[in-house]
Amino acid sequence: MAVIDWIIVAIYAFSTLALGAYCGRQSQSTKDYFIGSGAMNPLLIGVSLFATLLSTITYLAIPGEISGKGPIYLTNYLSYPLVFLILGFVILPVYMRQRVTSAYELLEEKLGVSVRLLGATMFLMLRLVWMALLVYLTAKAIAIMIGADEGAIPLIVIVTGFFAVIYTSLGGLRAVVITDLMQTLLLYGGALLVIGTITWKMGGFGWFPTSWPTNWDEQPLFSLDPSTRVTVFGSMLSVFLWMIATMAGDQVSVQRFMATKDAGTARRALAMQLSVSCIVGVTLGLVGLALLGYFEAFPALLPQPGGVAGQADALFPHFIAFELPPVIAGLVVAGLFAAAMSSIDSGVNSITAVVTAELVGRVKGRNLEATRQVYFARWMAVIIGVIVVLGSGVMDQIPGNFMAVTNKIVNLFTVPIALLFFFALFVPFANARGVWWGTLASVATAGSVSFSGVLFGVDPVTGLDPVSFQWISPAALVSGASVGLVACWIFSPREKS
């Protein structure tokens, strides 16, 4: 990277701090700090939700998956219309009738304090581990781009976490939402610049494949073999369930819906999020195809000798570092940096909201002055950032490429958390004991599928796990819902005859 590229990245980073300080002057209460007073623009909220759920991991994982394994992952976007119908017209109207800071407040009225704390605890575990993985993979990619060895990763982690946590702790949700818009524009622009650069270097669209490359996996429509890594049906089902579960049970999503005025505006935010996600996802898929075509045409430029298959995740950051011209490289790196910060800021703000609601509201009582609550929330954001930075040091122990690792982490608690809301809001005979049994079954199943290779051994020929990561969500849903419904029926009070 040239000096001008570093200047571009620095300008972006410090502009986020200035924005955080500006927004911080408008946050005088926890309502302002966490949900922007509950009347924010739904289009901005939708873009923010997209930026939060995309992350650097996905930004890197989609091109790596498409170039190294095949394009079938992109078929998951076909499930989005059904996602919109179920979320927009079944789930959101129920949620928006109850205005809360912590999504897990919705669980207490029906299922009691223990289930509310269970949901909050699982959310904290999920987001802390997810953010630690995020900053680790981001630092690893940036290290490739600047030509540094792995010893530089901890320093990059600290710098990334510092900027994201500081502007988040200062400005609250308003700063997060506005910077998410900036970050979305940067990361999408970065993807377009990569496609444009490859097209220009190759004199046209010769990078687009006209046949199935030899390094791609077999990716059938459907397979009865659970070890088949990706199928069209499995990919669509997995992403459909993940989207529903994340929107319905994750504080990051629920908090943004609560920042809108009503169910109608929340639906518009959801429509914006899904639309932007499709556009950016398909564009990143094209980046993967462009990278594959470019390095097949110029194999001497690969990061290491050999084919594309074993190093697909490194192609995107390597191309940014060594093939993009100055200024364009700086803009793309800023986009990568932005994608990391968009997920860290949202995660930190949402975790802080949950901890503040569950700790300050429950332990200290609700009489704490508004300014002191905001002060407490800001310090909590800093503490959470430190935990994430420290936790990133052990993330290299999780096996798999970016896409597999991401799914193993984000799906571990996503469905179990959403099941809590399913029982609390839609099952009349639900009770705390039954829900606890269902949650234990769901988490155990998700963990068994996520780490089936570690638990039961990988195939010695293909190196595949016994059960593909795409079945984590379906298996967790079936086991958790079935066990939970039976247990709730068993423990439900019977009328005496």
C-alpha positions in Angstrom: 0.0 0.0 0.0 1.2 3.5 -0.9 1.3 6.5 1.5 -1.9 7.9 -0.1 -3.7 4.6 0.7 -2.8 4.9 4.4 -3.9 8.6 4.4 -7.3 7.5 3.0 -7.8 4.8 5.7 -6.7 7.3 8.4 -9.1 10.0 7.3 -11.9 7.5 7.4 -11.0 6.2 10.9 -10.7 9.6 12.5 -13.9 10.8 10.9 -15.8 8.1 12.8 -14.4 9.5 16.0 -15.6 13.0 15.2 -19.0 11.7 14.3 -19.2 9.8 17.5 -18.3 12.9 19.5 -21.0 14.9 17.7 -23.7 12.3 18.2 -22.7 11.9 21.8 -23.8 15.4 22.6 -27.4 14.5 21.6 -27.6 11.3 23.8 -28.9 12.5 27.2 -30.8 9.3 28.1 -30.5 5.6 27.5 -33.5 5.8 25.2 -31.5 8.3 23.0 -28.3 6.2 23.4 -29.7 2.8 22.5 -32.7 3.3 20.2 -32.3 6.9 19.0 -35.6 7.9 20.8 -37.5 5.3 18.8 -38.2 7.4 15.6 -35.2 7.0 13.3 -35.4 6.9 9.5 -36.4 3.3 8.5 -34.2 3.4 5.4 -31.1 4.3 7.5 -32.0 1.6 10.0 -32.3 -1.0 7.2 -28.9 -0.1 5.8 -27.5 -0.2 9.4 -29.0 -3.7 9.9 -27.4 -4.9 6.6 -24.0 -3.5 7.5 -24.2 -5.1 11.0 -25.0 -8.5 9.7 -22.6 -8.4 6.7 -19.3 -7.9 8.6 -15.8 -8.3 7.3 -16.1 -12.0 7.6 -18.9 -12.2 5.0 -17.2 -9.5 2.9 -14.2 -11.8 2.6 -16.0 -15.1 2.9 -18.4 -14.7 -0.1 -15.7 -14.1 -2.7 -13.5 -16.8 -1.2 -16.5 -19.3 -1.2 -17.4 -18.5 -4.8 -13.9 -18.6 -6.2 -12.8 -21.7 -4.2 -15.9 -23.8 -3.8 -18.6 -22.7 -6.3 -21.5 -20.3 -6.8 -24.4 -22.3 -5.1 -24.2 -20.2 -1.9 -25.7 -17.3 -3.8 -29.0 -19.2 -4.3 -29.8 -18.4 -0.6 -31.0 -15.0 -1.7 -34.0 -16.7 -3.4 -35.4 -17.3 0.1 -35.5 -13.6 0.9 -39.1 -12.9 -0.3 -40.4 -15.6 2.1 -38.2 -14.1 4.9 -39.8 -10.7 4.3 -43.4 -12.1 4.4 -42.9 -14.1 7.7 -40.9 -11.4 9.5 -42.8 -8.4 8.2 -46.4 -9.6 8.6 -46.1 -12.3 11.4 -43.3 -11.5 13.7 -42.7 -7.7 13.6 -46.4 -6.7 14.4 -46.1 -8.7 17.6 -42.8 -7.2 18.6 -43.6 -3.6 17.8 -46.6 -3.6 20.1 -44.1 -3.8 23.0 -41.4 -1.1 23.2 -38.3 -2.4 25.0 -34.6 -1.6 25.2 -33.4 -5.2 25.7 -35.2 -7.7 23.5 -35.1 -10.2 26.3 -37.6 -8.2 28.3 -40.2 -9.7 26.0 -39.5 -13.1 27.5 -40.1 -12.3 31.2 -43.9 -11.8 31.2 -44.7 -15.3 29.9 -41.7 -17.4 31.0 -40.2 -15.6 34.0 -36.9 -14.1 34.9 -34.8 -17.3 34.4 -35.7 -17.5 30.7 -35.1 -13.8 30.2 -31.6 -14.1 31.7 -31.0 -17.3 29.7 -31.8 -15.4 26.5 -29.6 -12.5 27.5 -26.7 -14.8 28.5 -26.8 -16.7 25.2 -26.9 -13.5 23.3 -23.8 -12.2 25.2 -21.9 -15.4 24.6 -22.8 -15.4 20.9 -21.9 -11.8 20.1 -18.7 -11.8 22.2 -17.3 -14.8 20.4 -18.6 -13.6 17.1 -16.9 -10.2 17.5 -13.7 -11.8 18.6 -13.7 -14.0 15.5 -14.5 -11.0 13.4 -11.6 -8.8 14.5 -9.2 -11.8 14.3 -10.2 -12.6 10.7 -10.1 -8.9 9.8 -6.7 -8.5 11.3 -5.5 -11.6 9.4 -6.7 -10.2 6.1 -5.2 -6.7 6.7 -1.9 -8.3 7.6 -1.9 -10.0 4.2 -2.7 -6.7 2.5 0.1 -4.8 4.2 2.7 -7.6 3.8 3.0 -8.1 7.6 3.6 -11.4 9.3 1.2 -13.0 11.8 3.0 -11.2 14.6 1.3 -8.0 13.6 -2.2 -9.4 14.0 -2.6 -8.4 17.7 -1.7 -4.8 17.0 -4.1 -4.6 14.1 -6.8 -6.1 16.4 -6.2 -3.4 19.0 -6.3 -0.6 16.4 -9.5 -1.8 14.8 -11.2 -2.4 18.2 -10.1 1.0 19.5 -11.7 3.1 16.8 -14.9 1.1 16.7 -15.4 1.1 20.5 -14.5 4.7 21.0 -17.0 6.2 18.5 -19.7 3.7 19.6 -19.2 4.5 23.3 -19.4 8.2 22.5 -22.3 8.4 20.1 -24.6 5.5 20.8 -27.0 4.1 18.2 -27.1 7.3 16.2 -23.4 7.2 15.6 -23.6 3.5 14.7 -26.4 4.0 12.2 -24.8 6.9 10.4 -21.3 5.3 10.2 -23.0 2.1 9.0 -24.3 4.0 6.0 -20.7 5.3 5.3 -19.3 1.8 5.7 -21.9 0.3 3.4 -21.0 2.8 0.7 -17.3 2.1 1.1 -17.5 -1.7 1.1 -19.9 -1.8 -1.9 -17.7 0.7 -3.7 -14.7 -1.4 -2.9 -16.3 -4.5 -4.4 -17.2 -2.6 -7.6 -13.6 -1.2 -7.9 -12.2 -4.7 -7.7 -14.5 -5.9 -10.5 -13.7 -2.9 -12.6 -10.0 -3.2 -12.1 -10.0 -6.9 -13.1 -12.2 -6.2 -16.1 -9.8 -3.4 -17.2 -6.7 -5.6 -16.7 -8.2 -8.5 -18.7 -9.6 -6.3 -21.4 -13.2 -7.2 -20.8 -15.3 -9.8 -19.1 -13.2 -12.8 -20.0 -13.0 -13.6 -16.3 -16.6 -14.9 -16.3 -16.6 -18.7 -16.3 -18.2 -20.5 -19.2 -17.8 -24.0 -17.7 -17.5 -25.5 -14.2 -13.9 -25.0 -13.0 -12.0 -28.0 -11.8 -11.4 -26.5 -8.3 -15.1 -26.1 -7.6 -17.0 -28.7 -5.4 -19.9 -30.8 -6.6 -22.8 -28.7 -5.4 -26.1 -30.6 -6.2 -29.6 -29.4 -5.8 -30.2 -31.8 -3.0 -28.4 -34.7 -1.3 -29.3 -37.3 1.3 -25.6 -37.4 2.4 -25.3 -35.0 5.3 -21.6 -34.6 4.7 -22.2 -33.0 1.3 -20.7 -29.5 2.0 -23.2 -27.3 0.1 -26.5 -28.0 -1.7 -29.0 -25.6 -3.2 -31.7 -26.8 -0.9 -29.5 -26.9 2.2 -28.0 -23.4 1.5 -31.5 -21.8 1.0 -32.9 -23.6 4.1 -30.0 -22.7 6.3 -29.9 -19.0 5.4 -33.7 -18.7 5.6 -33.7 -20.1 9.2 -30.7 -18.0 10.1 -32.4 -14.8 8.9 -35.6 -15.5 10.7 -33.8 -16.5 13.9 -31.5 -13.5 13.8 -34.2 -10.9 13.1 -36.5 -12.5 15.7 -34.1 -13.2 18.6 -30.9 -11.2 18.3 -30.7 -7.9 20.2 -28.7 -6.4 17.3 -31.8 -6.8 15.0 -34.6 -6.2 17.5 -32.9 -3.0 18.8 -32.9 -1.6 15.3 -36.6 -2.4 14.8 -37.3 -0.7 18.1 -35.6 2.4 16.8 -38.4 2.8 14.2 -41.8 4.3 14.8 -44.2 1.3 14.3 -44.6 -2.0 12.5 -45.0 -0.3 9.1 -41.7 1.6 9.3 -40.0 -1.5 10.7 -41.2 -3.4 7.6 -39.7 -0.7 5.4 -36.4 -1.1 7.3 -36.5 -4.8 6.8 -37.2 -4.4 3.0 -34.2 -2.1 2.7 -32.0 -4.5 4.6 -33.0 -7.5 2.4 -32.7 -5.4 -0.8 -29.2 -4.1 0.0 -28.1 -7.5 1.1 -29.1 -9.1 -2.2 -27.4 -6.4 -4.3 -24.1 -6.4 -2.3 -24.1 -10.2 -1.9 -24.5 -10.8 -5.7 -21.8 -8.2 -6.3 -19.4 -10.0 -3.9 -20.2 -13.2 -5.7 -19.1 -11.5 -8.9 -15.9 -10.4 -7.2 -15.2 -14.1 -6.4 -15.8 -15.1 -10.1 -13.6 -12.2 -11.2 -10.8 -13.2 -8.8 -11.0 -16.8 -10.0 -10.8 -15.8 -13.6 -7.9 -13.4 -13.0 -5.7 -15.8 -11.1 -6.4 -18.6 -13.5 -5.3 -16.3 -16.3 -2.2 -15.2 -14.4 -1.3 -18.1 -12.0 2.1 -16.7 -11.4 0.4 -13.9 -9.4 -1.2 -16.3 -6.9 -0.2 -15.7 -3.2 1.5 -19.1 -3.1 2.4 -21.6 -5.8 -0.4 -24.1 -6.6 -4.0 -23.8 -7.6 -6.8 -21.6 -6.4 -8.6 -24.1 -4.3 -6.3 -24.2 -1.3 -5.9 -20.4 -0.9 -9.2 -19.0 -2.1 -9.8 -17.0 1.1 -6.5 -15.2 0.5 -7.2 -14.1 -3.1 -9.3 -11.0 -2.2 -6.9 -9.4 0.3 -3.9 -10.4 -1.8 -5.4 -8.8 -4.9 -6.1 -5.6 -2.9 -2.6 -5.4 -1.6 -0.6 -6.2 -4.8 -2.8 -5.6 -7.8 -4.9 -2.5 -7.1 -3.5 0.9 -8.1 -2.9 3.5 -5.3 -6.0 5.4 -4.1 -8.3 2.5 -5.2 -6.4 0.2 -2.8 -6.9 2.7 0.0 -10.6 3.0 -0.7 -11.0 -0.8 -0.7 -9.0 -1.3 2.5 -11.1 1.5 4.1 -14.1 -0.6 3.0 -12.7 -3.7 4.6 -11.9 -1.7 7.8 -15.4 -0.2 7.7 -17.0 -3.7 7.4 -15.2 -4.7 10.6 -16.1 -1.6 12.5 -19.8 -1.8 11.4 -20.1 -5.2 13.1 -18.1 -4.3 16.1 -19.9 -1.1 16.8 -23.3 -2.7 16.5 -22.3 -5.6 18.6 -20.8 -3.4 21.3 -23.9 -1.1 21.4 -26.3 -4.0 21.5 -24.4 -5.9 24.2 -24.2 -2.7 26.2 -28.0 -2.2 25.9 -28.6 -5.7 27.2 -26.2 -5.4 30.1 -27.5 -2.0 31.1 -31.1 -3.2 31.0 -30.4 -6.5 32.8 -27.8 -5.2 35.3 -28.7 -1.5 36.0 -32.4 -2.0 35.7 -32.5 -5.2 37.8 -29.7 -4.9 40.3 -29.4 -1.2 40.9 -33.1 -0.5 40.2 -34.7 1.9 37.8 -34.1 5.1 39.8 -30.6 5.8 38.5 -30.4 9.2 36.9 -30.5 9.2 33.1 -27.1 10.8 32.7 -25.5 8.3 35.1 -27.1 5.4 33.1 -25.5 6.8 29.9 -22.2 7.2 31.7 -22.4 3.6 32.8 -23.3 2.4 29.3 -20.3 4.2 27.8 -17.9 2.5 30.2 -19.5 -0.8 29.6 -18.9 -0.4 25.8 -15.2 0.1 26.6 -15.0 -2.9 28.8 -16.8 -5.1 26.2 -14.3 -3.9 23.6 -11.4 -5.0 25.7 -13.0 -8.4 26.2 -13.4 -8.8 22.5 -9.8 -7.8 21.7 -8.5 -10.3 24.3 -10.8 -13.1 23.1 -9.6 -12.7 19.5 -6.3 -14.4 20.5 -7.9 -17.9 20.6 -10.0 -17.7 17.4 -7.3 -19.4 15.2 -8.2 -22.7 16.8 -11.5 -23.0 14.9 -11.0 -25.2 11.7 -12.4 -24.4 8.2 -12.4 -21.6 5.6 -14.0 -18.2 6.3 -17.5 -19.4 5.3 -17.4 -22.6 7.3 -16.0 -20.9 10.4 -18.5 -18.1 10.2 -21.4 -20.5 10.1 -20.1 -22.6 12.9 -20.0 -19.6 15.2 -23.1 -17.6 14.2 -25.4 -20.6 14.1 -24.3 -22.0 17.5 -26.8 -20.0 19.6 -28.9 -18.2 16.9 -31.7 -20.7 16.6 -31.8 -21.5 20.4 -32.2 -17.8 21.2 -35.0 -17.4 18.6 -36.8 -20.5 20.0 -37.2 -18.6 23.3 -39.2 -15.9 21.6 -41.2 -18.6 19.7 -42.3 -20.2 22.9 -42.9 -16.9 24.8 -45.0 -15.2 22.1 -46.6 -18.0 20.1 -47.0 -21.1 22.3 -49.9 -20.8 24.7 -48.9 -23.6 27.0 -45.2 -22.7 27.2 -43.5 -22.7 30.6 -40.0 -22.1 31.9 -39.1 -25.7 32.7 -40.1 -26.9 29.3 -38.3 -24.1 27.5 -35.1 -24.8 29.4 -35.2 -28.4 28.2 -35.8 -27.3 24.6 -33.0 -24.8 24.8 -30.5 -27.4 26.1 -31.5 -29.8 23.3 -31.1 -27.1 20.7 -27.7 -25.9 21.9 -26.4 -29.5 22.2 -27.5 -30.3 18.7 -26.1 -27.1 17.2 -22.8 -27.7 18.9 -22.6 -31.4 17.8 -23.2 -30.4 14.1 -20.9 -27.4 14.3 -18.0 -29.4 15.5 -18.9 -32.8 14.1 -15.5 -33.1 12.6 -13.8 -32.5 15.9 -16.1 -34.9 17.8 -16.4 -37.7 15.3 -13.5 -37.2 12.9 -13.4 -35.9 9.3 -13.5 -38.0 6.2 -9.9 -39.1 5.6 -10.3 -38.7 1.8 -12.4 -35.6 1.3 -11.5 -33.8 4.6 -15.2 -33.0 5.1 -17.1 -33.0 8.4 -19.5 -35.9 8.9 -22.4 -33.3 8.9 -22.1 -30.1 6.9 -22.3 -26.7 8.6 -25.4 -25.9 6.5 -27.5 -28.3 8.7 -26.7 -26.5 12.0 -29.8 -24.3 12.0 -32.3 -27.0 10.7 -31.1 -29.6 13.2 -31.1 -27.1 16.1 -34.6 -26.0 15.2 -36.1 -29.5 14.9 -34.5 -30.8 18.2 -35.2 -27.6 20.2 -38.8 -27.2 19.1 -39.7 -30.9 19.4 -38.1 -31.3 22.8 -39.4 -28.0 24.0 -43.0 -28.6 23.0 -43.1 -32.0 24.6 -41.5 -30.8 27.8 -43.8 -27.8 28.0 -46.8 -30.1 27.6 -45.5 -32.4 30.3 -44.8 -29.6 32.7 -47.9 -27.5 32.0 -50.3 -27.3 34.9 -53.3 -29.7 34.6 -56.8 -28.8 35.6 -58.1 -30.9 38.4 -61.2 -32.8 37.7 
